[in-house]
Amino acid sequence: MMEDINTWLQDESGDVSLAAICGMGGIGKTTIAKVVYNLKFSSFEGGSFLENIREISGQPRGLIRLQKKLLSDILRGRKEKVYSIDEGIAKIKAALYCKRVLVVLDDVDKMEQLDAILGMRDWFSQGSKIIITTRNEQLPRAHETCRIYRVEKLDDAESLELFSWHAFGQDHPTDDYEADSRRMVHYCDGLPLAIKVLSTSLSGKSLDVWKSHLEKLKAIPNGKVFEKLKISYENLQDEHDKNLFLHIACFFVGKDKDWTVQVLNKCDFYTTIGIHNLIDRCMLSIDFRNKLRMHQLIQDMGREIVRQESPYEPGKRSRIWNHEESFDVLAEKTGAEKIEGLILDMHFLKGVAEGNSSEVVFETNAFAKMCKLRLLQLNFVQLSGSFEKFPKTLRWLCWHGFPFESIHNDFQLDNVVALDMRYSRLKNVWDGRKCFSSLKILNLSHSHFLAKTPDFSLVPNLERLILKDCVNLAEVHESIGNLKALAVMILKDCRNLRKLPTNFIVLKSFEKLDISGCSNLDELPTGLMNMKSLKVFLADRIDISRLLSTTGEPKSRYAFLWSLVQRFGRVPQLSRSPLPSSLVRLSLENCNLSDDVFPMDFSHLNLLRDLNLGRNPIRSLPECIRGLSALHILRLESCTELQSLLELPSLEILQVPECTSLQRITYQSSTSGPQIIELTNCGKLVDLEGDIKLEPIGNVDAEVIKVLGLHNVQSMTNVEMDFFNGVSANSTSSGRIERLPIQGLHEEGIFSTFFPGGEVPDWFSNKSAGSAISFTVCSLPNCRFQGLNFCCVYALSDKEEICWPPPLFAKVCNKSKDLKWIYGPRGFVIPKAGEEVIWLSHWKLGNYLDAGDEVTVKVVVDVGFQVKECGINHVCAQDQEDIEKASFDHSRLDACIYGSIPRVSSVTINGATFLGIRINYSRGRSSLSHHLSRYDWSQKLLEDSTEITGQVVVQDENGVFRLPTGAARI
């Protein structure tokens, strides 16, 4: 971020520009702004840093004080008297005339404050810069020209280092305090303010004090941190947003956003706009799974506000989330009418063992006074007594382990929107017909005694029916076909289910059906293909091989699934697909699909984005999948017989981990490769189009052999060597060493081969002993550079303690153009003791070389290898015919070697472009993967570009993240 802001500040072109540094309270916005200002204000004709705009502007004559400060700064300390805001504006306009200035407005929280300064932009000279810091991201978003920089929390290693400096005066904790230091850092969750406050307060204290402080923090947050964070709450625009924040902080963090909206809308909230406002205030976020996320200290702040409503009598608070306090309130019957929400999970109580929770029984009249109760969780709670006076205001009832065989008739749930009774003892949900006019979500998953669903005739607004793992469920009531709002039905692992009603296929709002694991289902309605609204169909773990009888006819009890398959060569191909064309996601994982028994033509599924065929014994994909133009995700995990994936359509994600027989992957065009590919343990993969290709030296194109200067290649084909194959590995530990003929490796515009030899070949004009070599690109008439040939001789070292197999890298620097490339081949030879190996490679660097450029090449290895000699040649064509052949677009050589070397790749580490390295994106997190298994030695790989902090700064197309010293793994 600092580098980006500095680059922006150095740009003197264009009009006056604005940047905003956003983030939650205490995250370091002001600190970053001060550092940037102190480094850069001297390069401007004037500057001013206005702190605490929010606080000062709210004081008497606060705006005038700010105006006077701005004037004094711009006029280099000269004091100006200002008696009114209008007078201040006039004097500021005069002071700014023809001056290029840098102004920082710290802690802006209202649009009027921002508008006031932006309204004066015309007075600023060209090239002036304005920086604001704010907790409200909506403010800068309202101005299209404003750059936004969001400050992220520190990672664990950075947090521990900062904590240690304040607590111990060094960059790491002392041994006795390490465990508690890590606990404290975990509590702070990357917030610099909290780290500084807590570490300073604990410095020099005994371990007993540390442990006591940690226990206290679980109940009561630190006062200084609380007051700082509470500012964000107090600045919310109205009581609606404040109450919504408190509800989410107490009950909904980690919950699905859409589910939360449904529940809280029925609690008289305007939830969608409220969540949007909280996100803008950096008080809430939504993760990649659509879950609500809140920084732990922000959540603690909200809960502390509620706790302070009645510090010593929980029953008088509006919300009770602490399980021990909820237990006491119900046991002592002290719950008052103020309570809006209460959660109690007996499994979270320290004094109640999981197996004995049923021995504690509360009385239903403990809820009698809670007339405002809307949100209630009673997981594995036993109640006795009449439900006649139970609160009728409930909107959400979560009662895991519901202890009764049916819902009592006097249990009025007319206003409940979401009813969650997982792990219940229900046999009949309710007797006969029962009115639940508000119910939208019903979850009875893992209710193992449930034999049939209830009559849904009086549940007209039901949208989601979730019956996962109801193992004795045999029937779904036919009234489900009358639920016009029903969108989702999940019957996963209901293995005793025999049939479904035929009338639900007419539902126009139905979007998702999950029958995975329903292995005894006799049939599905034949009109499934007519469900134009169906978007998601999941049918995993249904063995399709059981469909066929000995005569080739489908077994009657599996007739519904026969319509999904065809028997090549034994029965005629079905002319129509039973799957609706509206499908967006289809999963047939672990269905025993093979090349002989495979779903029929998918070509009509032109909306399909996500296809899962994992864990099936297929050897290749059918032709029809190549035509799925909308397909973004193809999942083929653990298809152990899969051998090739040819001419794949353009994908975003390709998942083929554990495809142990997979050898080749190609695409319909050279630009259609997936953005993310998961290849773990694809041990036989040797050809990944556009990325990497491994082939015996005898199969390598003659043009490549020629440019390397190799002779008698035929004699090399019978030579075998110990080859480390990490083509599909995420690290050295997942690669393997095997005895192979001499191989040729194509990777990102580089071709490499490894063969026995003790010296650099004679045709290399530039040689040097050791691991590094430098040269100047010579000037030749009519010369067009194609690239570099590089060669080194290496062997095993005599060190005993080595990382196995040792890493091997080459680093090329064009000093004249300040370009750096670092490449570690994903496959290389491991020499035997006393054996020497030549690494010979061609780098397609022609576009980055000009006569007179100074170039250095260095081989970087761990202690396991030693480099004895290096050699380098630049390759060029000198006559017109050769020049035409050597052009970037038409060269045969260029086409023969996979990929091209980018000026800046998708992974740039401290200014050096890494080749052959991947960033894996999994579950919303970024991590580097490459065949380096340790970080400590690899600092020398970046020795001329690593920051003083020792951090590795990694930048790719998704942003920037840092790998701290001692903790990172490349």
BAMITI-647692 format. One record per residue (C-alpha): y, z, x. Coordinates in steps of 0.05 Angstrom, whole numbers, padded with zeros to 5 digits, always signed. Example, Ala and Ser with C-alpha at 12.3 -4.5 7.8 and 13.67 -1.06 7.14 Angstrom:
-00090+00156+00246-00021+00143+00273
END
This chain:
+00000+00000+00000+00049+00019+00055+00038-00048+00089+00050-00085+00024+00115-00047+00010+00140-00058+00081+00126-00133+00075+00165-00134+00010+00223-00097+00041+00227-00146+00099+00235-00205+00051+00310-00218+00049+00305-00280+00005+00317-00281-00070+00356-00236-00116+00357-00161-00120+00285-00139-00129+00252-00078-00158+00187-00041-00141+00155+00018-00175+00108+00069-00144+00067+00098-00201+00016+00153-00208+00000+00221-00236+00040+00283-00215+00024+00309-00146-00009+00244-00123+00042+00231-00068+00091+00181-00098+00153+00216-00071+00121+00225-00002+00106+00151+00003+00176+00132-00020+00207+00179+00032+00165+00150+00088+00183+00079+00069+00256+00096+00061+00262+00132+00128+00228+00075+00164+00269+00019+00133+00337+00043+00110+00369+00030+00178+00356-00045+00169+00401-00046+00107+00477-00041+00103+00471+00020+00060+00420+00064+00027+00408+00123-00019+00349+00166-00037+00361+00201-00105+00310+00256-00115+00288+00289-00180+00322+00241-00228+00285+00271-00287+00304+00342-00272+00376+00331-00251+00394+00283-00306+00375+00336-00357+00424+00386-00329+00499+00393-00346+00538+00337-00311+00471+00317-00280+00484+00242-00283+00552+00251-00251+00520+00291-00194+00471+00233-00184+00529+00183-00183+00566+00224-00131+00504+00228-00088+00494+00152-00092+00567+00140-00074+00565+00188-00016+00503+00156+00013+00528+00085+00007+00595+00104+00037+00561+00137+00096+00579+00209+00077+00648+00199+00049+00659+00244-00011+00686+00214-00076+00711+00253-00136+00680+00232-00202+00702+00261-00268+00663+00218-00317+00604+00173-00320+00647+00111-00333+00690+00128-00272+00627+00136-00231+00602+00067-00253+00667+00035-00232+00667+00068-00163+00593+00051-00152+00608-00022-00168+00664-00023-00116+00621+00012-00064+00564-00037-00072+00606-00099-00066+00575-00148-00015+00527-00097+00013+00453-00106+00022+00427-00036+00004+00362+00002-00006+00362+00051-00064+00304+00098-00083+00304+00131-00152+00253+00187-00150+00218+00213-00213+00246+00167-00266+00218+00185-00334+00263+00151-00386+00279+00078-00399+00354+00094-00402+00353+00118-00330+00319+00054-00307+00363+00010-00351+00425+00043-00322+00408+00023-00251+00381-00046-00270+00444-00058-00309+00481-00054-00242+00437-00104-00207+00491-00157-00209+00534-00113-00165+00481-00111-00110+00482-00163-00055+00425-00212-00046+00365-00181-00011+00379-00110-00037+00318-00070-00057+00308-00016-00110+00247+00030-00110+00230+00078-00166+00176+00130-00170+00150+00147-00239+00092+00177-00277+00105+00129-00334+00076+00061-00317+00105+00032-00381+00176+00036-00353+00169-00016-00297+00121-00058-00339+00178-00072-00387+00212-00111-00331+00175-00175-00313+00203-00179-00243+00183-00109-00222+00126-00100-00172+00080-00042-00188+00043-00002-00135-00006+00050-00163-00023+00109-00118-00096+00126-00119-00126+00194-00103-00153+00210-00034-00227+00201-00020-00271+00259+00000-00263+00250+00076-00187+00242+00071-00183+00303+00026-00224+00346+00073-00182+00325+00132-00116+00341+00096-00144+00407+00071-00167+00426+00142-00100+00412+00174-00066+00461+00125-00121+00513+00124-00145+00512+00197-00093+00473+00236-00144+00420+00256-00177+00359+00225-00242+00393+00204-00262+00461+00176-00292+00516+00219-00367+00523+00212-00367+00586+00168-00318+00556+00120-00345+00485+00115-00386+00494+00051-00329+00529+00013-00278+00479+00040-00319+00423+00011-00323+00460-00056-00248+00469-00056-00237+00395-00039-00284+00375-00095-00243+00417-00143-00178+00384-00121-00209+00315-00134-00165+00278-00085-00098+00305-00109-00054+00317-00048-00010+00369-00082-00069+00412-00101-00100+00405-00032-00037+00428+00002-00023+00486-00045-00094+00513-00044-00107+00503+00030-00041+00537+00049-00055+00596+00003-00124+00606+00033-00105+00597+00106-00125+00659+00146-00161+00691+00087-00232+00719+00089-00292+00684+00060-00296+00735+00004-00225+00716-00017-00244+00643-00015-00305+00653-00060-00266+00696-00109-00211+00643-00112-00261+00589-00128-00290+00630-00185-00221+00643-00213-00204+00568-00211-00262+00554-00257-00226+00594-00312-00152+00591-00294-00118+00535-00254-00071+00549-00197-00002+00565-00224+00039+00519-00178-00007+00460-00191-00008+00474-00266+00068+00476-00272+00075+00411-00233+00023+00375-00276+00049+00405-00341+00112+00364-00333+00073+00302-00353+00050+00337-00417+00120+00362-00434+00149+00292-00425+00102+00260-00475+00144+00228-00529+00123+00269-00590+00076+00323-00617+00026+00270-00638+00013+00248-00566+00012+00320-00542-00041+00340-00593-00081+00278-00579-00080+00294-00505-00104+00365-00518-00161+00340-00563-00184+00290-00509-00177+00341-00453-00219+00392-00491-00272+00348-00523-00271+00274-00508-00269+00262-00432-00330+00219-00415-00338+00194-00487-00337+00121-00508-00266+00099-00524-00284+00060-00587-00326+00118-00614-00268+00166-00598-00219+00122-00636-00264+00122-00697-00270+00197-00698-00198+00215-00682-00169+00164-00730-00201+00205-00785-00167+00267-00755-00099+00237-00773-00085+00209-00704-00060+00140-00687-00111+00140-00631-00105+00070-00602-00030+00073-00589-00037+00146-00568-00089+00129-00515-00046+00072-00491+00013+00120-00482-00030+00169-00443-00054+00114-00397+00018+00092-00384+00034+00164-00365-00024+00164-00315-00058+00220-00354-00118+00181-00377-00159+00120-00356-00216+00078-00383-00273+00062-00335-00316-00001-00331-00365+00028-00383-00308+00039-00433-00311+00114-00423-00249+00158-00424-00234+00188-00356-00184+00242-00337-00169+00273-00270-00202+00341-00268-00137+00378-00255-00102+00341-00312-00159+00362-00357-00154+00433-00332-00079+00433-00345-00091+00412-00418-00144+00465-00428-00099+00518-00397-00044+00501-00447-00094+00515-00503-00120+00578-00468-00049+00606-00465-00045+00602-00541-00086+00667-00541-00108+00687-00471-00153+00745-00492-00176+00725-00562-00210+00656-00561-00220+00658-00636-00145+00650-00646-00139+00586-00605-00137+00516-00634-00194+00491-00592-00254+00526-00559-00293+00486-00507-00321+00542-00464-00393+00555-00485-00392+00629-00470-00328+00639-00510-00356+00598-00568-00419+00641-00566-00377+00704-00571-00334+00677-00627-00395+00659-00670-00433+00723-00653-00373+00768-00668-00348+00724-00726-00277+00724-00698-00262+00650-00711-00194+00641-00745-00166+00586-00788-00128+00556-00729-00191+00529-00697-00194+00453-00700-00253+00442-00652-00310+00483-00623-00368+00464-00578-00429+00506-00561-00490+00482-00524-00542+00536-00515-00571+00501-00454-00505+00513-00417-00505+00588-00426-00523+00625-00363-00553+00684-00399-00596+00644-00448-00656+00609-00418-00670+00540-00446-00737+00563-00473-00707+00624-00508-00647+00592-00542-00684+00591-00609-00687+00667-00607-00611+00672-00617-00593+00660-00690-00521+00658-00716-00500+00664-00788-00466+00608-00825-00411+00654-00850-00385+00657-00778-00350+00591-00797-00322+00616-00863-00249+00624-00839-00247+00558-00799-00215+00517-00854-00184+00468-00804-00247+00455-00764-00257+00381-00753-00296+00374-00688-00360+00414-00681-00417+00412-00630-00475+00460-00640-00528+00436-00591-00594+00473-00598-00561+00527-00641-00600+00564-00695-00563+00581-00759-00584+00621-00820-00552+00629-00887-00521+00586-00940-00479+00525-00921-00439+00530-00985-00377+00558-00950-00386+00518-00887-00322+00479-00868-00316+00415-00909-00263+00387-00862-00312+00364-00808-00302+00294-00780-00351+00299-00722-00415+00340-00723-00459+00339-00662-00521+00382-00671-00574+00365-00620-00640+00400-00636-00622+00407-00710-00674+00459-00730-00687+00440-00803-00734+00388-00833-00679+00359-00876-00604+00368-00887-00594+00421-00940-00564+00400-01006-00509+00452-01000-00489+00425-00932-00428+00383-00951-00413+00329-00900-00371+00282-00943-00316+00274-00891-00360+00267-00829-00348+00202-00791-00399+00212-00736-00464+00251-00745-00505+00262-00682-00571+00298-00692-00611+00276-00632-00675+00315-00615-00677+00342-00686-00737+00368-00725-00719+00324-00784-00776+00294-00825-00733+00270-00882-00660+00265-00865-00642+00281-00937-00678+00280-01002-00666+00223-01050-00596+00194-01048-00539+00232-01016-00466+00212-01012-00436+00204-00942-00377+00160-00960-00341+00169-00893-00401+00165-00847-00396+00108-00796-00442+00130-00740-00511+00161-00749-00551+00179-00687-00621+00209-00697-00650+00188-00630-00710+00227-00602-00725+00257-00670-00801+00256-00660-00819+00282-00729-00780+00230-00767-00827+00184-00806-00778+00143-00846-00703+00132-00853-00667+00158-00914-00640+00118-00973-00573+00091-00949-00548+00070-01018-00491+00120-01018-00472+00110-00945-00431+00047-00954-00389+00050-00891-00445+00060-00840-00431+00016-00778-00479+00042-00725-00551+00066-00736-00584+00093-00673-00657+00113-00676-00679+00109-00603-00747+00139-00587-00764+00161-00657-00837+00153-00640-00865+00168-00709-00816+00125-00747-00857+00074-00787-00807+00048-00837-00733+00032-00845-00710+00038-00918-00695-00028-00951-00626-00003-00973-00603-00019-00903-00593-00090-00928-00536-00065-00972-00495-00037-00915-00442-00091-00910-00407-00056-00851-00470-00046-00809-00459-00076-00740-00510-00042-00694-00582-00021-00703-00619+00009-00644-00694+00020-00653-00712+00022-00579-00780+00054-00565-00798+00066-00638-00869+00047-00620-00898+00065-00687-00851+00021-00726-00890-00033-00765-00837-00072-00802-00764-00081-00818-00733-00097-00885-00725-00172-00897-00656-00165-00929-00615-00141-00869-00611-00212-00842-00558-00229-00894-00509-00178-00866-00448-00215-00841-00422-00160-00796-00488-00147-00759-00478-00157-00684-00532-00120-00644-00606-00109-00653-00649-00072-00602-00724-00071-00613-00743-00060-00540-00810-00023-00534-00828-00032-00608-00897-00056-00589-00929-00047-00657-00878-00084-00698-00916-00132-00744-00861-00181-00759-00787-00195-00761-00753-00230-00818-00763-00305-00811-00689-00317-00822-00666-00285-00757-00639-00352-00733-00591-00353-00792-00555-00289-00770-00491-00323-00748-00459-00256-00730-00515-00231-00683-00488-00226-00612-00537-00181-00577-00613-00184-00582-00656-00139-00538-00732-00144-00540-00755-00115-00474-00826-00091-00459-00861-00130-00514-00922-00162-00483-00920-00235-00504-00989-00249-00473-01019-00211-00532-00992-00263-00580-01045-00315-00566-01115-00314-00594-01173-00349-00559-01160-00411-00600-01088-00416-00578-01062-00394-00647-01015-00335-00653-01043-00269-00677-01016-00254-00746-00989-00185-00729-00946-00216-00674-00927-00278-00712-00853-00262-00708-00854-00265-00632-00895-00328-00629-00834-00364-00654-00801-00344-00589-00852-00377-00544-00890-00441-00532-00955-00455-00496-00945-00514-00450-01003-00562-00454-01039-00524-00509-00994-00528-00570-00937-00574-00590-00868-00554-00568-00828-00521-00624-00771-00565-00646-00724-00509-00668-00705-00444-00635-00713-00379-00676-00654-00349-00639-00585-00355-00669-00534-00395-00631-00484-00337-00637-00520-00296-00583-00477-00272-00526-00529-00226-00494-00605-00235-00493-00656-00190-00458-00730-00205-00453-00746-00160-00394-00818-00143-00377-00847-00185-00433-00901-00217-00390-00866-00285-00393-00896-00336-00346-00885-00410-00333-00941-00424-00383-00914-00377-00437-00839-00380-00438-00785-00379-00491-00770-00447-00517-00707-00487-00506-00645-00443-00497-00598-00502-00492-00567-00488-00561-00545-00418-00539-00478-00444-00516-00444-00376-00523-00495-00338-00482-00461-00299-00426-00515-00248-00405-00589-00265-00397-00641-00215-00373-00710-00241-00355-00727-00187-00304-00797-00161-00288-00832-00224-00314-00884-00265-00275-00843-00329-00275-00842-00375-00214-00781-00416-00233-00731-00422-00289-00736-00476-00342-00689-00535-00342-00652-00511-00405-00620-00452-00369-00582-00499-00323-00543-00524-00383-00518-00455-00406-00445-00467-00388-00421-00400-00415-00472-00359-00375-00438-00308-00331-00494-00259-00314-00566-00276-00298-00612-00216-00287-00680-00229-00254-00695-00162-00221-00767-00152-00197-00792-00221-00215-00842-00216-00158-00872-00286-00168-00805-00322-00172-00802-00373-00116-00739-00414-00127-00676-00417-00168-00651-00489-00166-00586-00518-00192-00561-00454-00224-00500-00460-00268-00434-00427-00248-00445-00351-00251-00404-00289-00239-00464-00244-00225-00534-00261-00201-00583-00203-00196-00648-00218-00159-00666-00152-00124-00740-00141-00109-00756-00215-00120-00804-00211-00061-00828-00284-00065-00759-00317-00074-00745-00368-00020-00689-00413-00043-00627-00411-00087-00583-00471-00100-00526-00487-00148-00503-00546-00189-00442-00553-00146-00419-00526-00079-00365-00484-00113-00408-00454-00168-00440-00397-00129-00435-00328-00160-00380-00280-00142-00429-00222-00137-00502-00230-00117-00553-00174-00109-00608-00193-00061-00640-00127-00040-00711-00136-00013-00717-00210-00023-00757-00213+00041-00776-00287+00038-00707-00315+00022-00688-00367+00074-00639-00412+00037-00579-00388-00002-00537-00449-00013-00467-00446+00016-00480-00379+00047-00540-00376+00093-00601-00417+00112-00657-00401+00160-00703-00457+00182-00750-00474+00241-00713-00508+00298-00755-00571+00288-00725-00580+00218-00652-00574+00240-00611-00637+00231-00606-00680+00294-00530-00679+00291-00530-00603+00300-00580-00608+00357-00537-00661+00390-00471-00622+00387-00505-00561+00418-00531-00604+00476-00604-00584+00465-00659-00628+00494-00734-00629+00484-00729-00592+00418-00801-00612+00403-00825-00568+00460-00789-00508+00429-00825-00513+00362-00888-00479+00388-00851-00420+00418-00854-00356+00377-00809-00295+00385-00796-00228+00351-00743-00246+00299-00703-00195+00259-00695-00225+00190-00638-00192+00152-00619-00252+00110-00628-00214+00044-00618-00144+00073-00559-00099+00056-00569-00062+00123-00613-00063+00184-00659-00012+00153-00678-00061+00098-00690-00121+00144-00755-00134+00179-00780-00159+00247-00832-00214+00246-00863-00262+00296-00833-00331+00281-00823-00399+00314-00753-00409+00342-00705-00411+00283-00639-00443+00266-00590-00400+00226-00533-00430+00184-00482-00379+00161-00408-00385+00140-00392-00445+00183-00433-00421+00243-00500-00447+00268-00541-00402+00314-00607-00407+00349-00643-00360+00396-00693-00379+00450-00720-00354+00517-00675-00363+00578-00642-00325+00633-00577-00364+00644-00524-00403+00607-00543-00477+00605-00511-00523+00657-00473-00564+00606-00426-00505+00593-00364-00516+00636-00336-00446+00625-00381-00388+00645-00370-00315+00660-00414-00256+00680-00415-00199+00630-00400-00198+00555-00331-00231+00552-00299-00298+00569-00230-00328+00562-00204-00400+00566-00145-00444+00547-00158-00503+00501-00145-00564+00543-00102-00624+00522-00139-00690+00517-00111-00756+00490-00135-00776+00421-00174-00711+00416-00194-00680+00350-00225-00611+00357-00290-00598+00319-00302-00527+00341-00332-00483+00395-00400-00478+00427-00413-00407+00449-00472-00381+00489-00493-00313+00516-00554-00285+00551-00577-00215+00529-00636-00169+00539-00658-00099+00520-00621-00044+00555-00655+00013+00591-00624+00065+00544-00674+00110+00509-00632+00131+00449-00616+00068+00411-00605+00046+00340-00663+00000+00321-00655-00058+00316-00590-00057+00356-00529-00092+00324-00505-00158+00355-00435-00185+00344-00389-00239+00372-00314-00232+00368-00270-00294+00374-00194-00286+00382-00143-00342+00382-00087-00302+00414-00037-00358+00408-00044-00359+00332-00061-00285+00323-00128-00302+00290-00191-00260+00297-00261-00271+00272-00320-00223+00279-00390-00248+00265-00457-00213+00266-00515-00259+00250-00561-00234+00196-00620-00258+00237-00631-00254+00312-00686-00247+00365-00706-00179+00391-00727-00190+00464-00789-00156+00492-00783-00111+00552-00765-00153+00613-00750-00214+00569-00682-00249+00566-00657-00288+00506-00603-00341+00498-00560-00340+00436-00531-00410+00427-00482-00423+00370-00432-00473+00344-00370-00448+00307-00334-00496+00261-00265-00474+00284-00234-00543+00293-00179-00530+00242-00155-00469+00281-00153-00497+00352-00097-00535+00385-00084-00554+00457-00056-00496+00496-00085-00441+00452-00111-00381+00490-00180-00361+00465-00224-00302+00482-00296-00290+00461-00331-00223+00469-00401-00202+00451-00403-00131+00423-00469-00094+00422-00495-00024+00414-00531+00012+00471-00596-00023+00453-00574-00090+00483-00541-00111+00547-00504-00177+00555-00511-00212+00623-00472-00277+00618-00428-00317+00571-00409-00390+00566-00362-00430+00521-00343-00503+00508-00296-00533+00458-00324-00593+00422-00280-00653+00406-00284-00727+00390-00242-00774+00432-00249-00845+00405-00227-00868+00336-00297-00875+00309-00315-00804+00331-00250-00777+00304-00266-00806+00235-00335-00775+00238-00306-00709+00258-00257-00703+00200-00264-00641+00158-00282-00678+00095-00330-00731+00121-00364-00704+00182-00440-00704+00180-00439-00643+00225-00394-00607+00177-00443-00621+00120-00503-00600+00162-00479-00529+00175-00472-00485+00114-00402-00463+00094-00338-00462+00133-00300-00410+00173-00241-00385+00133-00174-00367+00163-00178-00302+00123-00245-00286+00090-00259-00244+00029-00269-00185+00076-00212-00171+00125-00218-00107+00166-00154-00085+00201-00131-00157+00208-00198-00184+00234-00235-00233+00189-00308-00213+00183-00360-00267+00174-00429-00255+00146-00408-00190+00113-00411-00173+00039-00376-00125-00006-00423-00102-00061-00393-00083-00128-00439-00038-00168-00422+00007-00226-00348-00003-00214-00349+00019-00141-00338-00020-00078-00380-00011-00015-00390-00051+00048-00459-00075+00066-00480-00108+00132-00532-00099+00186-00494-00042+00219-00527+00025+00209-00477+00069+00244-00402+00074+00245-00388+00112+00309-00403+00056+00358-00370+00002+00316-00299+00027+00329-00300-00014+00393-00311-00075+00349-00241-00062+00322-00212-00030+00384-00151-00075+00386-00137-00072+00312-00157-00003+00287-00100+00039+00261-00078+00102+00297-00108+00142+00240-00177+00117+00258-00187+00089+00188-00217+00022+00174-00175-00015+00123-00216-00065+00084-00182-00117+00041-00216-00166-00005-00198-00205-00067-00205-00142-00110-00157-00100-00070-00156-00051-00012-00199+00009+00004-00205+00053+00065-00265+00076+00104-00247+00140+00141-00271+00155+00211-00338+00188+00215-00354+00176+00142-00352+00101+00134-00412+00055+00138-00399-00019+00149
END
